[in-house]
Amino acid sequence: MQETFDWEQAMETTRCSAMAASQNSENAVAGISKLLREIDHHSSRLANLNKAIDQLETTQGQQITRSQALLDRVQDENRGSPRLLALGFLAVFAVGVAFGAFIVS
C-alpha cells in the first residue's frame, strides 16, 4: 500500500529551507556591504598615499635640480684661478732661481 504524501511536513520543510536561504542571503549582503565599505576606505587611503608620493617626487625633483645647479656653480668657481696658477709658477721659479744661485755660488 502506498503511503499518503505528508503535505504539511513538506510545507514545513520548505518554509525552514526558505528561512535558512533568506538568512544566508541577508548575511551575504551584509558581508558584501561591509567589504565594499572597507574597499572604499582603503581606496581613499591609497589615493591619499599616491598624492603624497607624487608631491614627494615633485619636491625631490626640485631639490635635485637646485642641488645640481649649485654644484655646477661651485665647480665653475673652483676651476682654478689663472692668477693663483701664475702665482704658483712664480713661487716655483723664485725657488728655482734661489737654488740655482746657491749652487753657482
Residue frames as qw, qx, qy, qz and C-alpha x, y, z in Angstrom:
[[0.000, 0.887, 0.462, 0.000, 0.00, 0.00, 0.00],
 [0.413, 0.454, -0.002, 0.790, 1.18, 3.44, -0.84],
 [0.290, -0.516, -0.461, 0.661, 1.59, 5.97, 1.96],
 [0.173, 0.914, 0.340, 0.142, -0.09, 9.29, 1.56],
 [0.468, 0.397, -0.115, 0.781, 2.14, 12.27, 0.92],
 [0.374, -0.670, -0.435, 0.472, 2.50, 14.45, 4.01],
 [0.278, 0.745, 0.217, 0.566, 1.86, 17.90, 2.58],
 [0.404, -0.909, -0.027, -0.098, 2.11, 19.55, 5.97],
 [0.751, -0.442, 0.255, 0.419, 5.61, 18.18, 6.56],
 [0.604, 0.360, 0.341, 0.624, 6.65, 19.15, 3.02],
 [0.032, 0.888, 0.177, 0.423, 5.43, 22.73, 3.55],
 [0.575, -0.807, 0.094, 0.093, 7.21, 22.97, 6.93],
 [0.765, -0.152, 0.313, 0.542, 10.47, 21.70, 5.35],
 [0.417, 0.607, 0.314, 0.600, 10.08, 24.20, 2.51],
 [0.219, -0.944, -0.099, -0.227, 9.42, 27.02, 4.98],
 [0.691, -0.630, 0.196, 0.294, 12.52, 26.13, 7.03],
 [0.695, 0.120, 0.357, 0.613, 14.64, 25.91, 3.90],
 [0.213, 0.794, 0.272, 0.500, 13.32, 29.26, 2.67],
 [0.408, -0.913, 0.011, -0.030, 14.08, 30.89, 6.04],
 [0.742, -0.393, 0.291, 0.458, 17.61, 29.47, 6.04],
 [0.558, 0.401, 0.368, 0.627, 18.15, 30.67, 2.46],
 [0.027, -0.921, -0.198, -0.335, 16.81, 34.11, 3.38],
 [0.577, -0.787, 0.129, 0.176, 19.13, 34.32, 6.40],
 [0.733, -0.100, 0.360, 0.568, 22.10, 33.23, 4.27],
 [0.373, 0.665, 0.332, 0.556, 21.21, 35.87, 1.67],
 [0.253, -0.953, -0.066, -0.151, 20.99, 38.56, 4.36],
 [0.697, -0.573, 0.249, 0.353, 24.37, 37.50, 5.76],
 [0.665, 0.214, 0.384, 0.604, 25.91, 37.54, 2.28],
 [0.163, 0.838, 0.248, 0.458, 24.52, 41.03, 1.53],
 [0.453, -0.889, 0.052, 0.025, 25.75, 42.32, 4.92],
 [0.754, -0.320, 0.318, 0.477, 29.20, 40.83, 4.28],
 [0.526, 0.465, 0.362, 0.614, 29.39, 42.35, 0.80],
 [0.079, -0.943, -0.166, -0.277, 28.28, 45.72, 2.18],
 [0.603, -0.745, 0.178, 0.222, 30.99, 45.59, 4.84],
 [0.734, -0.016, 0.385, 0.559, 33.55, 44.56, 2.24],
 [0.350, 0.713, 0.315, 0.519, 32.58, 47.45, -0.05],
 [0.288, -0.954, -0.007, -0.087, 32.94, 49.92, 2.85],
 [0.712, -0.499, 0.310, 0.384, 36.42, 48.51, 3.61],
 [0.636, 0.308, 0.402, 0.582, 37.39, 48.74, -0.06],
 [0.111, 0.898, 0.213, 0.370, 36.19, 52.35, -0.19],
 [0.499, -0.852, 0.120, 0.106, 38.14, 53.19, 2.97],
 [0.719, -0.292, 0.401, 0.486, 41.33, 51.61, 1.66],
 [0.517, 0.575, 0.384, 0.506, 40.87, 53.18, -1.76],
 [0.086, -0.977, -0.068, -0.182, 40.70, 56.61, -0.13],
 [0.606, -0.693, 0.297, 0.253, 43.86, 55.91, 1.86],
 [0.727, 0.081, 0.453, 0.509, 45.61, 54.62, -1.25],
 [0.329, 0.808, 0.275, 0.404, 44.61, 57.74, -3.19],
 [0.299, -0.948, 0.103, -0.024, 45.99, 59.92, -0.36],
 [0.719, -0.425, 0.403, 0.375, 49.24, 57.93, -0.33],
 [0.639, 0.405, 0.414, 0.507, 49.60, 58.26, -4.10],
 [0.092, 0.950, 0.128, 0.271, 49.05, 62.01, -3.82],
 [0.503, -0.815, 0.253, 0.133, 51.71, 62.25, -1.08],
 [0.763, -0.101, 0.446, 0.457, 54.16, 60.20, -3.17],
 [0.474, 0.685, 0.324, 0.447, 53.58, 62.46, -6.17],
 [0.147, -0.979, 0.038, -0.137, 54.24, 65.53, -4.02],
 [0.668, -0.589, 0.366, 0.272, 57.43, 63.97, -2.65],
 [0.726, 0.236, 0.422, 0.489, 58.61, 63.12, -6.17],
 [0.254, 0.876, 0.185, 0.365, 57.99, 66.72, -7.25],
 [0.382, -0.906, 0.181, -0.012, 59.78, 68.11, -4.21],
 [0.769, -0.326, 0.415, 0.360, 62.68, 65.72, -4.65],
 [0.633, 0.506, 0.350, 0.469, 62.99, 66.61, -8.32],
 [0.046, 0.960, 0.027, 0.276, 63.11, 70.31, -7.45],
 [0.574, -0.752, 0.303, 0.114, 65.73, 69.68, -4.76],
 [0.801, -0.001, 0.412, 0.435, 67.85, 67.65, -7.17],
 [0.451, 0.741, 0.238, 0.437, 67.63, 70.42, -9.76],
 [0.192, -0.960, 0.119, -0.167, 68.64, 73.08, -7.22],
 [0.729, -0.531, 0.371, 0.221, 71.47, 70.91, -5.86],
 [0.759, 0.268, 0.370, 0.464, 72.77, 70.22, -9.37],
 [0.252, 0.884, 0.104, 0.380, 72.68, 73.93, -10.23],
 [0.424, -0.873, 0.237, -0.044, 74.53, 74.77, -7.01],
 [0.819, -0.250, 0.403, 0.322, 77.10, 72.04, -7.65],
 [0.639, 0.546, 0.282, 0.462, 77.67, 73.27, -11.21],
 [0.017, 0.958, -0.029, 0.286, 78.11, 76.84, -9.97],
 [0.606, -0.718, 0.334, 0.081, 80.58, 75.78, -7.25],
 [0.827, 0.022, 0.395, 0.399, 82.53, 73.65, -9.71],
 [0.458, 0.762, 0.170, 0.426, 82.72, 76.58, -12.12],
 [0.215, -0.943, 0.167, -0.189, 84.01, 78.82, -9.33],
 [0.677, -0.571, 0.453, 0.103, 86.62, 76.25, -8.25],
 [0.869, 0.477, 0.042, 0.128, 88.06, 75.52, -11.65],
 [0.705, -0.238, 0.072, 0.664, 91.26, 77.27, -10.63],
 [0.107, 0.961, 0.056, -0.248, 92.00, 80.89, -10.92],
 [0.737, 0.538, -0.070, 0.403, 94.66, 81.80, -13.54],
 [0.052, -0.848, 0.327, -0.413, 96.13, 84.27, -11.05],
 [0.764, -0.500, 0.381, -0.144, 96.58, 81.53, -8.47],
 [0.936, 0.207, 0.167, 0.230, 98.23, 79.31, -11.07],
 [0.456, 0.750, -0.162, 0.451, 100.56, 82.13, -12.16],
 [0.358, -0.788, 0.369, -0.340, 101.45, 82.85, -8.53],
 [0.919, -0.247, 0.306, 0.017, 102.31, 79.19, -8.04],
 [0.815, 0.438, 0.047, 0.377, 104.57, 79.17, -11.10],
 [0.124, 0.855, -0.238, 0.444, 106.24, 82.40, -9.90],
 [0.632, -0.650, 0.374, -0.193, 106.94, 80.83, -6.50],
 [0.948, 0.013, 0.252, 0.196, 108.43, 77.71, -8.13],
 [0.596, 0.677, -0.045, 0.430, 110.54, 79.90, -10.43],
 [0.165, -0.861, 0.309, -0.368, 111.78, 82.00, -7.49],
 [0.811, -0.446, 0.378, -0.033, 112.73, 78.88, -5.54],
 [0.892, 0.294, 0.172, 0.296, 114.48, 77.51, -8.62],
 [0.347, 0.814, -0.163, 0.437, 116.44, 80.74, -9.15],
 [0.436, -0.772, 0.371, -0.274, 117.43, 80.81, -5.49],
 [0.914, -0.202, 0.342, 0.086, 118.55, 77.19, -5.64],
 [0.756, 0.537, 0.064, 0.369, 120.47, 77.83, -8.86],
 [0.073, 0.878, -0.254, 0.399, 122.15, 80.88, -7.32],
 [0.685, -0.609, 0.379, -0.130, 123.10, 78.82, -4.29],
 [0.932, 0.068, 0.265, 0.235, 124.67, 76.11, -6.44],
 [0.557, 0.713, -0.029, 0.425, 126.58, 78.63, -8.61],
 [0.137, -0.861, 0.329, -0.363, 127.98, 80.43, -5.58]]
